[in-house]
C-alpha cells in the first residue's frame, strides 16, 4: 500500500465518524424490543450489542465489495467525492436521530455516494442495475418479508404456547429474545460495518493506495468494527424509544418473533451481498409482530412519519452529497469549508438534543398521546380475522402483567406491555 495523502486521511476519519453514528443510530435495530419488554437492562443490552457488532464485522466482506466495486465506477471517483458522500450520510443520520426516527443509515450512505458521484462524474458513473437490484428492491422487499414473517411467527408462538405455564413461557421467550437480539447484533455487524469498509476501500482505490478490485485490508475491517461497536455502546436512546415503544407495545413472545425474523432476513442478505437496510428489516418485523397478537396495536402516525423519512433518505442525502461535492470542487479551501460545516452542524444538532435528554433511565417512557392513539384500519382489519384467545392464552397474557406497587387488594392494572 502506498502512502496516504492528507485528503485520504480526512476521508478515512470521516468514514469512521459515519460508522460511529451508524452504531448509535442503529442500536435500536438489535436491542429496542429487548429493552422495551424488560428482557435486558438498557446498559447491558447495548454492551452486548456492541461486542457482537464487532464480531460480526469479521464474518464477511460481500457487502463491502458491493459498495467498493459495484455501485459506482471506481475510475471516476476522487477522494473528495467520498468525503462529500459521507457528509450527506452523517448529517442525515444525526437529523433523524434528533427526531427519533429509525431511518436507514445504509441508504443515507448510498444516497450520499450516488449524489456526490453524479455531481463529479455524471450519471453514467453510477451503475444503475446494481442500485436497483441490490439497494432499491431490497429496501422495499425487506420490511415486507420481515413483517410478514414476524406476524406469522408471533401467531405461531401464541398458538404453540397456549397450553404452557404463563410465567414459565414468558421467561423462556425472554431468554429466546436475548438470543435473537444477539443474532440481530451479529447480523448488523456483518451488514452495516461492511458499508464503511467498502467506502474506505473505495477511497483508498480512488487515492491510489490500493489496486482496483481489492478486498478491504485487515486494518480497515478492524477500525470499522471498533467504530460501529463504540457507537452502539453509546446507545441511540431516542430511536430505541421509538422502535421499542413508539411503534407498538410488545410482549416477549412478539419480541422474540420480531428479532428472529429480522435476523434471518439480514443474514441472508449479507450472504447474497445485498446492501440491505437493517432498519427497514427490524422496523417491518416489529410492526408485523405487533399485528401478530390479538389486540395488538401499531401506531400508524409514528409509522407514517417513519415511512416518509425512509422515502426522503436517498434523495436528501444525495442532494447534500452533491452540494458538498460541488463545494469541494473549488479546491482545498472548498474541502475545508465543507469540513467546518459538517463539524458545526453536528455540534448544533447535539446542542439541540440536550434540550430533551433521552437516555437509559427514561428510554421506556411512552408519550401519553401516542399511547392513546386509536387503532388504524390495518389493525382493526387484522383483529377482525384473528380468533379470540383461549382461556389458557388469556392466563398467559395475565402472567406477563406485573401487579401494581400499591393497593395490593385491587385488580392488577395493565402495564405498558399490554394493549
C-alpha positions as CSV (number, residue, x, y, z in Angstrom):
1,X,0.0,0.0,0.0
2,X,1.3,3.4,-0.9
3,X,1.4,6.4,1.4
4,X,-1.9,8.0,2.4
5,X,-2.4,11.7,1.5
6,X,-4.0,14.3,3.8
7,X,-7.3,14.3,1.9
8,X,-7.3,10.5,2.0
9,X,-6.7,10.5,5.8
10,X,-9.6,13.0,6.2
11,X,-11.8,10.7,4.2
12,X,-10.9,7.7,6.4
13,X,-11.5,9.6,9.6
14,X,-14.8,10.9,8.3
15,X,-15.9,7.4,7.2
16,X,-15.1,6.1,10.7
17,X,-17.2,9.0,12.1
18,X,-20.1,7.9,9.9
19,X,-19.6,4.3,11.2
20,X,-19.8,5.6,14.7
21,X,-23.1,7.4,14.0
22,X,-24.3,4.3,12.3
23,X,-23.7,2.4,15.5
24,X,-25.7,4.6,17.8
25,X,-28.3,5.3,15.2
26,X,-29.0,1.6,14.6
27,X,-28.6,0.2,18.2
28,X,-32.4,0.2,18.2
29,X,-32.4,-2.4,15.5
30,X,-31.0,-5.0,17.7
31,X,-32.0,-4.0,21.2
32,X,-35.2,-1.9,21.2
33,X,-37.6,-4.7,21.7
34,X,-35.3,-6.5,24.2
35,X,-35.2,-3.3,26.3
36,X,-38.9,-2.5,25.9
37,X,-40.0,-5.9,27.1
38,X,-37.6,-5.9,30.0
39,X,-35.6,-8.9,28.8
40,X,-32.4,-7.0,29.4
41,X,-31.5,-3.8,31.2
42,X,-30.7,-1.0,28.8
43,X,-26.9,-0.7,29.5
44,X,-26.4,-4.4,29.5
45,X,-28.3,-4.6,26.2
46,X,-26.2,-2.0,24.4
47,X,-22.9,-3.5,25.7
48,X,-23.9,-6.9,24.4
49,X,-24.9,-5.5,21.1
50,X,-21.5,-3.6,20.8
51,X,-19.5,-6.7,21.3
52,X,-21.5,-8.7,18.8
53,X,-21.3,-5.9,16.2
54,X,-17.5,-6.0,16.5
55,X,-17.5,-9.8,16.0
56,X,-19.9,-9.6,13.0
57,X,-17.6,-7.2,11.2
58,X,-15.1,-10.0,10.7
59,X,-17.5,-12.6,9.3
60,X,-17.9,-11.4,5.7
61,X,-16.9,-8.8,3.1
62,X,-19.6,-9.4,0.5
63,X,-21.5,-6.2,1.2
64,X,-18.2,-4.2,1.4
65,X,-17.4,-5.4,-2.1
66,X,-20.8,-4.4,-3.4
67,X,-20.1,-0.8,-2.4
68,X,-16.4,-0.6,-3.3
69,X,-16.6,-2.5,-6.6
70,X,-20.2,-2.5,-7.8
71,X,-22.3,0.7,-7.1
72,X,-20.2,3.3,-8.8
73,X,-17.4,3.4,-11.3
74,X,-14.1,3.4,-9.4
75,X,-12.2,5.2,-12.2
76,X,-14.4,8.3,-11.9
77,X,-14.1,8.7,-8.2
78,X,-11.8,11.1,-6.3
79,X,-11.3,11.0,-2.5
80,X,-13.2,14.3,-2.3
81,X,-16.2,12.6,-3.7
82,X,-16.2,10.0,-0.9
83,X,-15.8,12.8,1.6
84,X,-18.8,14.7,0.2
85,X,-20.9,11.4,0.2
86,X,-20.1,10.9,3.9
87,X,-21.1,14.5,4.8
88,X,-24.6,13.8,3.4
89,X,-24.9,10.5,5.2
90,X,-23.7,11.8,8.6
91,X,-25.9,14.8,8.6
92,X,-29.0,12.8,7.7
93,X,-28.2,10.2,10.4
94,X,-27.9,13.0,13.0
95,X,-31.1,14.7,11.9
96,X,-33.2,11.6,12.1
97,X,-31.6,10.6,15.4
98,X,-32.5,14.0,16.8
99,X,-36.2,13.5,16.0
100,X,-36.1,9.8,17.0
101,X,-36.9,8.3,13.6
102,X,-35.4,4.9,12.7
103,X,-34.3,5.8,9.1
104,X,-31.7,3.8,7.2
105,X,-28.0,4.7,7.7
106,X,-27.3,2.4,4.7
107,X,-29.5,4.4,2.4
108,X,-28.1,7.6,3.7
109,X,-24.6,6.4,2.7
110,X,-25.8,5.1,-0.7
111,X,-27.7,8.3,-1.4
112,X,-24.7,10.5,-0.5
113,X,-22.4,8.4,-2.6
114,X,-24.7,8.4,-5.6
115,X,-25.3,12.2,-5.4
116,X,-21.6,13.1,-5.0
117,X,-20.7,10.7,-7.8
118,X,-23.2,12.2,-10.2
119,X,-22.0,15.7,-9.3
120,X,-18.4,14.7,-10.0
121,X,-18.5,12.3,-12.9
122,X,-22.1,12.3,-14.2
123,X,-25.0,9.9,-14.2
124,X,-23.0,7.3,-16.2
125,X,-20.6,6.7,-13.3
126,X,-23.4,5.2,-11.2
127,X,-24.2,1.5,-12.0
128,X,-28.0,1.7,-12.2
129,X,-28.5,-2.0,-12.3
130,X,-26.6,-2.5,-9.0
131,X,-28.5,0.4,-7.4
132,X,-31.9,-1.1,-8.4
133,X,-31.2,-4.8,-7.7
134,X,-29.0,-4.6,-4.6
135,X,-30.3,-1.4,-2.9
136,X,-33.8,-0.3,-4.0
137,X,-35.5,-3.6,-4.4
138,X,-34.2,-4.9,-1.1
139,X,-35.3,-1.6,0.5
140,X,-38.9,-2.4,-0.4
141,X,-38.8,-6.2,0.0
142,X,-37.0,-6.3,3.3
143,X,-39.7,-4.7,5.6
144,X,-42.5,-6.6,3.8
145,X,-40.7,-10.0,4.1
146,X,-39.6,-9.4,7.7
147,X,-43.0,-8.1,8.7
148,X,-45.0,-11.0,7.3
149,X,-42.6,-13.5,8.7
150,X,-42.7,-11.8,12.2
151,X,-46.5,-11.7,12.1
152,X,-46.8,-15.4,11.3
153,X,-44.1,-16.2,13.8
154,X,-45.8,-14.3,16.6
155,X,-49.1,-16.0,15.9
156,X,-47.4,-19.4,16.0
157,X,-45.7,-18.6,19.3
158,X,-49.0,-17.8,20.9
159,X,-50.7,-20.9,19.3
160,X,-48.0,-23.3,20.3
161,X,-47.6,-21.9,23.8
162,X,-51.3,-21.5,24.7
163,X,-51.1,-24.6,27.0
164,X,-47.8,-23.7,28.6
165,X,-47.5,-22.2,32.0
166,X,-47.7,-18.4,31.6
167,X,-44.8,-17.4,33.8
168,X,-42.5,-20.2,32.5
169,X,-43.4,-19.3,28.9
170,X,-42.7,-15.6,29.4
171,X,-39.4,-16.4,31.0
172,X,-38.5,-18.8,28.1
173,X,-39.4,-16.2,25.5
174,X,-37.3,-13.6,27.2
175,X,-34.3,-15.9,27.1
176,X,-35.1,-16.6,23.4
177,X,-35.4,-12.8,22.8
178,X,-32.0,-12.2,24.2
179,X,-30.5,-14.8,21.9
180,X,-32.3,-13.5,18.9
181,X,-31.3,-9.9,19.7
182,X,-27.7,-11.1,19.9
183,X,-28.2,-12.6,16.4
184,X,-29.5,-9.3,15.1
185,X,-26.4,-7.5,16.5
186,X,-24.2,-10.1,14.8
187,X,-26.1,-9.6,11.6
188,X,-25.8,-5.8,11.9
189,X,-22.1,-6.1,12.2
190,X,-21.9,-8.3,9.1
191,X,-24.0,-5.9,7.1
192,X,-23.6,-2.3,8.3
193,X,-20.0,-2.3,9.4
194,X,-19.1,-3.6,5.9
195,X,-20.6,-0.5,4.3
196,X,-17.9,1.7,6.0
197,X,-15.3,-0.9,5.0
198,X,-16.5,-0.6,1.4
199,X,-16.4,3.2,1.5
200,X,-12.9,3.3,2.9
201,X,-11.7,0.7,0.4
202,X,-13.2,2.8,-2.4
203,X,-11.4,5.9,-1.2
204,X,-8.1,4.0,-1.0
205,X,-8.5,2.8,-4.5
206,X,-9.5,6.3,-5.7
207,X,-6.5,7.8,-3.9
208,X,-4.1,5.2,-5.5
209,X,-3.3,3.5,-2.2
210,X,-5.0,0.2,-3.2
211,X,-5.2,-1.6,-6.5
212,X,-8.6,-1.7,-8.2
213,X,-10.9,-4.6,-7.2
214,X,-9.0,-5.1,-3.9
215,X,-10.8,-6.5,-0.8
216,X,-10.8,-4.4,2.3
217,X,-7.4,-4.6,4.2
218,X,-7.4,-6.0,7.7
219,X,-6.8,-2.6,9.3
220,X,-9.9,-1.3,7.6
221,X,-12.0,-4.2,8.8
222,X,-10.7,-3.8,12.4
223,X,-11.2,0.0,12.5
224,X,-14.7,-0.2,11.1
225,X,-15.7,-2.9,13.5
226,X,-14.4,-0.9,16.5
227,X,-16.1,2.3,15.4
228,X,-19.5,0.8,15.0
229,X,-19.1,-1.1,18.3
230,X,-18.3,2.2,20.2
231,X,-21.2,3.9,18.6
232,X,-23.5,1.0,19.5
233,X,-22.4,1.1,23.1
234,X,-23.4,4.8,23.5
235,X,-26.9,3.7,22.6
236,X,-29.2,5.7,20.3
237,X,-31.8,6.1,23.1
238,X,-34.1,8.3,21.1
239,X,-34.6,5.8,18.3
240,X,-34.7,2.9,20.8
241,X,-37.7,4.6,22.4
242,X,-39.5,4.9,19.1
243,X,-38.7,1.4,18.0
244,X,-39.5,-0.2,21.3
245,X,-42.5,1.8,22.5
246,X,-43.4,4.3,19.8
247,X,-44.4,1.8,17.0
248,X,-46.2,-0.8,19.1
249,X,-46.2,-2.4,22.5
250,X,-44.6,-5.9,22.5
251,X,-44.7,-8.8,24.8
252,X,-41.7,-11.2,25.0
253,X,-43.3,-13.6,22.5
254,X,-43.6,-10.8,20.0
255,X,-40.2,-9.5,20.6
256,X,-38.7,-13.0,20.0
257,X,-40.7,-13.3,16.8
258,X,-39.6,-9.9,15.5
259,X,-35.9,-10.3,16.3
260,X,-35.7,-13.8,14.9
261,X,-37.4,-12.8,11.6
262,X,-35.3,-9.7,11.2
263,X,-32.0,-11.5,11.9
264,X,-32.9,-14.2,9.3
265,X,-33.6,-11.6,6.6
266,X,-30.4,-9.6,7.4
267,X,-28.1,-12.6,7.5
268,X,-29.5,-13.9,4.2
269,X,-29.0,-10.5,2.5
270,X,-25.4,-10.3,3.8
271,X,-24.6,-13.7,2.3
272,X,-26.0,-12.5,-1.0
273,X,-24.2,-9.2,-1.0
274,X,-27.3,-7.0,-0.8
275,X,-26.8,-3.7,0.8
276,X,-29.9,-4.1,3.0
277,X,-31.2,-1.7,5.5
278,X,-31.3,-3.3,8.9
279,X,-33.6,-0.5,10.0
280,X,-36.2,-1.4,7.4
281,X,-36.0,-5.1,8.2
282,X,-36.3,-4.6,12.0
283,X,-39.0,-1.9,11.7
284,X,-41.0,-4.2,9.4
285,X,-40.6,-7.1,11.8
286,X,-41.7,-5.0,14.8
287,X,-44.8,-3.9,13.1
288,X,-45.6,-7.4,11.9
289,X,-45.1,-8.8,15.4
290,X,-47.4,-6.1,16.7
291,X,-50.1,-7.2,14.4
292,X,-49.5,-10.9,15.3
293,X,-51.1,-10.7,18.7
294,X,-54.8,-10.4,19.3
295,X,-55.5,-6.8,20.3
296,X,-52.0,-5.6,19.2
297,X,-51.9,-2.0,18.0
298,X,-49.4,-0.5,15.6
299,X,-49.3,3.3,16.0
300,X,-49.7,4.3,12.4
301,X,-49.0,8.0,12.9
302,X,-45.4,7.1,14.1
303,X,-45.1,4.5,11.3
304,X,-46.2,7.1,8.7
305,X,-43.5,9.6,9.8
306,X,-41.0,6.7,9.6
307,X,-42.1,5.8,6.1
308,X,-41.7,9.4,5.0
309,X,-38.2,9.5,6.4
310,X,-37.4,6.3,4.5
311,X,-38.6,7.8,1.3
312,X,-36.6,11.0,1.8
313,X,-33.3,9.3,2.9
314,X,-31.8,8.6,-0.5
315,X,-32.7,11.9,-2.2
316,X,-31.9,14.1,0.8
317,X,-28.5,12.5,1.4
318,X,-27.8,12.6,-2.4
319,X,-28.6,16.3,-2.5
320,X,-26.4,17.2,0.4
321,X,-23.6,14.9,-1.1
322,X,-23.9,16.6,-4.5
323,X,-23.8,20.1,-2.9
324,X,-20.8,19.1,-0.8
325,X,-19.0,17.7,-3.9
326,X,-19.7,21.0,-5.8
327,X,-18.1,23.0,-3.0
328,X,-15.0,20.7,-2.7
329,X,-14.5,21.2,-6.4
330,X,-13.2,24.7,-5.6
331,X,-10.0,23.1,-4.2
332,X,-8.5,22.7,-0.7
333,X,-10.4,25.7,0.7
334,X,-13.7,24.3,-0.5
335,X,-12.9,21.0,1.2
336,X,-12.1,22.9,4.4
337,X,-15.4,24.8,4.2
338,X,-17.3,21.5,3.9
339,X,-15.4,20.1,6.8
340,X,-16.2,23.1,9.0
341,X,-19.8,23.0,8.0
342,X,-20.0,19.3,8.9
343,X,-18.4,19.8,12.4
344,X,-20.5,22.9,13.1
345,X,-23.8,21.3,12.0
346,X,-23.1,18.2,14.0
347,X,-22.4,20.2,17.1
348,X,-25.5,22.3,16.7
349,X,-27.7,19.1,16.4
350,X,-26.1,17.8,19.5
351,X,-26.8,21.0,21.4
352,X,-30.5,20.9,20.4
353,X,-30.7,17.3,21.6
354,X,-29.6,18.4,25.1
355,X,-32.9,20.3,25.5
356,X,-34.7,17.0,26.0
357,X,-32.4,14.3,27.1
358,X,-33.3,10.6,26.4
359,X,-31.0,8.0,28.0
360,X,-31.1,4.6,29.6
361,X,-33.1,6.0,32.6
362,X,-36.2,7.1,30.6
363,X,-35.9,5.2,27.3
364,X,-39.1,3.1,28.1
365,X,-41.2,6.2,28.9
366,X,-44.1,6.5,26.5
367,X,-45.8,9.6,25.2
368,X,-49.4,9.6,26.5
369,X,-50.8,11.0,23.3
370,X,-49.2,8.2,21.3
371,X,-50.4,5.6,23.8
372,X,-54.0,6.7,23.4
373,X,-53.9,6.6,19.6
374,X,-56.9,4.7,18.3
375,X,-56.2,1.6,16.2
376,X,-55.9,2.2,12.5
377,X,-57.7,0.4,9.6
378,X,-55.0,-2.3,9.3
379,X,-55.0,-3.1,13.0
380,X,-58.8,-3.3,13.0
381,X,-58.9,-5.5,10.0
382,X,-56.3,-7.9,11.5
383,X,-58.2,-8.0,14.7
384,X,-61.4,-8.9,12.9
385,X,-59.9,-12.0,11.3
386,X,-57.9,-13.1,14.4
387,X,-59.5,-15.9,16.5
388,X,-60.3,-14.9,20.1
389,X,-57.7,-16.0,22.7
390,X,-58.3,-19.2,24.6
391,X,-58.6,-19.3,28.4
392,X,-55.0,-20.6,28.5
393,X,-53.8,-17.8,26.3
394,X,-55.6,-15.2,28.5
395,X,-53.9,-16.7,31.6
396,X,-50.5,-16.5,29.8
397,X,-51.2,-12.8,29.0
398,X,-52.2,-12.1,32.6
399,X,-49.0,-13.7,33.8
400,X,-46.8,-11.2,31.9
401,X,-48.6,-8.2,33.5
402,X,-46.9,-7.1,36.8
403,X,-49.0,-6.3,39.9
404,X,-49.2,-2.7,40.9
405,X,-46.8,-1.4,43.5
406,X,-49.7,-0.3,45.9
407,X,-53.3,-1.3,46.6
408,X,-52.4,-5.0,46.8
409,X,-56.1,-6.0,47.1
410,X,-57.3,-4.3,44.0
411,X,-57.3,-5.6,40.4
412,X,-54.0,-5.5,38.6
413,X,-53.6,-2.5,36.4
414,X,-52.4,-3.0,32.8
415,X,-48.7,-2.5,32.2
416,X,-47.1,-0.8,29.2
417,X,-46.7,-4.2,27.6
418,X,-50.4,-4.8,27.5
419,X,-52.7,-3.2,24.9
